[in-house]
Structures are given as structure tokens and as C-alpha cells.
Amino acid sequence: MTDTPFVEVEGLHYARGDTSIFRGIDMAILPNKMTAIMGPSGTGKTTLLKLIGGQLSPDAGRVLIDGEDVHRLSRKALFSLRRRMGMLFQSGALFSDLDVYENVAFPLRVHTDLPESMIRDLVLLKLQAVGLRGARELTPAELSGGMARRVALARALALDPELILYDEPFVGQDPISMGVLVQLIRRLNDALGLTAIVVSHDIKETLSIADHVYVIADGQVMAHGTPDSLDVEQDARVRQFVHGEPDGPVPFHYPGPAFHADLMGSGGVR
Amino acid sequence: MIERVHQLGRWGCRSLESLGDAGIFLVQSMFGIPSLEGVRLWLHQVHFVGVLSLAIVLVSGLFIGMVLALQGYTILVDFGAEDALGQMVALSLLRELAPVVAALLFAGRAGSALTAEIGLMKATEQLTSMEMIGVDPLRRVVAPRLWAGFVALPLLTIGFGVVGIWGGQLVGVQWLGVFEGSYWGNMQASVDFIGDVGNGLVKSLVFALVVTWIAVYQGYALVPTSEGISRATTRTVVYASLAVLGLDFLLTAVMFGGLS
């Protein structure tokens, strides 16, 4: 095991229209570790994953995956790099015209020449790992949210990627599916020795499984370190986020004119 | 005033930019070596956009042929020229009505469906997840649909023309009593295979490319919300219809207007 980062983010700047999302982000994601990227909603965590996956291009800075600059690759080279990555989407993003079995088989069919019997074995293995071998005949519309995410996880793992990106894996799950997913993600990661990036704002769950944590807010990295070191972090913004305090440096109110003036003025205008 | 000029300039730049995007999109999705899987996907789409549009196109063709014969007969009979009915029905169908009306129907029936389907795949992140799996959605999703439309519409146009001519015969010969020999004979003598049938097919190929291109691009580039999808499907039908009618004038001018 080396200490050379598998993914490096250097001086990343990104703006959407006139809104600046990132103002110089630096990160080093170590191999075979689970790195969490946390931060309040709307700080661009998903955007950061898209930048790492090469779906968006930064305005400045670069992203290196295993030494390759993602945004300088040709379309073809980028797609072949992506074969070494898996991504779990917030919605699951299963192909609605294929059933569970075919969804998991999809990456195998397009990227390998394996015989049908071996594809079947691999698909069943992956589905067994997420506990949904019995659901292989179902269509995505028949799955619950948690099941869809587990199928998507099986699909993301189908090609045994080296890097896996989780986009908000715990959002909107009931306690049971949440527990299942947390345990599953950690167990699979340990068993397969993956490099993982988890984007999330579910503090308790994420801190329980991550090896290293980055907290981003206001387009910058606020703090990073092990989950334990974040607990004792002194920065007020990090403290507010980690301890879930409703008001603090990140205000409860969206910026607007003074409340009193707003109520008294306007004369019927919205 | 200056602000108006600015706005016009901005609009011009944006339009040119999106036209350029659409052009790159077309080139990237159309060319490439098809795999066996690609052929299977293409056949599936030919069924979806072609075979399933057959009923509406053929029924419309029948009625348009019948109306042409009825209108044509009432005018021609005043000059004692009802023998030329077959020629009139065939030429108007092959040169104009079959390519144009089939393309308009195709835009409404298949084009809007293509836009909505691709748009929904985009809204549910299916296209992004395909990209992350390392499969280019332009090749996997867009290309089979583009080629299916390109092949299906000319075939539908041929069907439209054939059924239309038969509908004209039903009304002209069977009902109104035009002599059958002159209906077919005049048609055979006056319709030129290259000049009329061929040019009609060239028109149809152009329309097929433009309509399908607009449909898949609108789906691929839309804003992934429910409002975005509804706007994009509307735009597909409006832009495709206008493009077909505008291009028809241009092509007619070049093919039959003595410009060439």
C-alpha cells in the first residue's frame, strides 16, 4: 500500500454562470481508503463528484486520477478511464427499460466478451452481495428507493472498479435501509480494497465509515482529517456542521431585507 | 436602441452557438463503426419509430390520395381533361405531398416521442450513469434513433405515396368513372423515375435527417425538469415542421424550379 494519492484535486475553480461554486479546492484521496466529502446542502458536493468523473470541466485547476489529468483526456480515453470507476447515483439511475438482472449485466455486456454463463455467475454474485439475488426479475419501477440504490451499487461494482464514487448514498432512506447501506458500503470496501469517495451530509453515518473526511463550504475546504480529529475541530463553521447546530456562521435565514421593513413596506407587491 | 442591438447580437451569438453544438452532436453520434449490439438497438428503434408510425402514415396517405382525386376531377372535368387525373394525383403525391406530409406526421408521432424518451432518460440521470459506466450515450442511445429515423421516414414516404395513388384510383376510377386505362397509362407516360420519384425520395431523406436530428438533439440538450421536457417536445414539433416546410420550398426551387 502506497501513500501516493489515487485521486488528486489541485486548485479547482468552478463557476456556474455568475455563481462561483469552488474557489481553489485541493484534495488528496488515498488509495484503498474511504474518503468522505461533507458539507451543507448546496455547497456543490455533487458538482465536485461530476468534476472528478469528468462530466464537468473546471474553470481552473485540475483533477488527476492515477496520474492522468481527467479533463485533458480525449473522449475515448476518458471513457476507458471510466471503466475503472464506479459511481452510485443519488437516484440509483437504473436503466428503466432493463430489469434488475440486465441492469447489473449491462457493464459486463458492453465491456467484456465473457460467455453468457459467466455473466450470469458474476451478476448473481454481485446481487447476492447486496442481498437482492431474489429480485433479479423485477423492473426498476417495482423497487423501493433503498433496493434501487442497492441494485445500483451492484451495477457500479460489476466491473470491479478501482475507484468508486458515492453520491449521497444515505439520503431519504428509512433507518433499516440506511443501516443496510452503511454496513454494505463499508464491508464491500474492505473486502474489495476499493478507493472510495462518499459525498454526504449525513454526519453520523458518514463519520462512522469514513477513514478521512473533507468538509467543504463556501467553495473551499474548511477542514480535513480523520473523523475523530473533526470532533474537536475549533473552526466555528465546521463545529456548526458537525454538531448540527441550526444557527451559526451558516445563517438559518436566506439573505433578504430586514423583516420589519419587509412587512411594513412593499404596498401589495410581492 | 443600443440595448436592442446588444440583445440582437446576443441572440445571434447564442443561436449560432447552439447550431454549432447541434452540428458537433450530429457528427459525434452519426459516425462510427456499428457493433452487432448497435444493429440490434437500431432494429428495435426502426420498429419503434417506423413500424409503429405505419398506421397513421398509411391512413393519412389514403385520405389525401382520395381528396386529391376528388378535387382534381371536379376541376379537370370542366376542361374534359379527366383522363389526366392519374398524372395529376401521382405527380402531386410523389413530388410534394408524400415527402412533406409524411415528414410532418413523423415529427408529431415519432419525433416528439424521441424527445420525451431521451429527455426522461436525462432527467433520471440514466444518460449520466451510462457515461460513468464508460458507455457513450451518443453512440448507445442517440445513434440508433438517428439512423432509425433516417431509414424509416423514406420508407414511410414510399408507403404514403403508394397508398395515396391507390386511394386516388379508388375515387377517380371506381367511383367517378375515369377510364382505368388512361388513369394508369397517363401516369406511366408522365412520371419520370429519376426526376419525380427520385427527387421525392431525396426530399424525404433530407427531411428524415432534419426531423430526427431536431428530435434527438432537443431531447439530449433539454433542461431536465418536467417543464423542460414539455417545452422540448413542443419545440421538436414546431421546429421540425417549420424546417420541413422551409426546406421543401428550397428543394423544390432547386429540383423543379429551374435553378439547377
Boltz contact constraints between the chains, C-beta under 6 A:
constraints:
  - contact:
      token1: [A, 53]
      token2: [B, 132]
      max_distance: 6.0
  - contact:
      token1: [A, 79]
      token2: [B, 134]
      max_distance: 6.0
  - contact:
      token1: [A, 82]
      token2: [B, 132]
      max_distance: 6.0
  - contact:
      token1: [A, 82]
      token2: [B, 134]
      max_distance: 6.0
  - contact:
      token1: [A, 83]
      token2: [B, 134]
      max_distance: 6.0
  - contact:
      token1: [A, 87]
      token2: [B, 132]
      max_distance: 6.0
  - contact:
      token1: [A, 89]
      token2: [B, 125]
      max_distance: 6.0
  - contact:
      token1: [A, 89]
      token2: [B, 129]
      max_distance: 6.0
  - contact:
      token1: [A, 91]
      token2: [B, 125]
      max_distance: 6.0
  - contact:
      token1: [A, 93]
      token2: [B, 125]
      max_distance: 6.0
  - contact:
      token1: [A, 93]
      token2: [B, 126]
      max_distance: 6.0
  - contact:
      token1: [A, 93]
      token2: [B, 129]
      max_distance: 6.0
  - contact:
      token1: [A, 95]
      token2: [B, 126]
      max_distance: 6.0
  - contact:
      token1: [A, 107]
      token2: [B, 133]
      max_distance: 6.0
  - contact:
      token1: [A, 110]
      token2: [B, 135]
      max_distance: 6.0
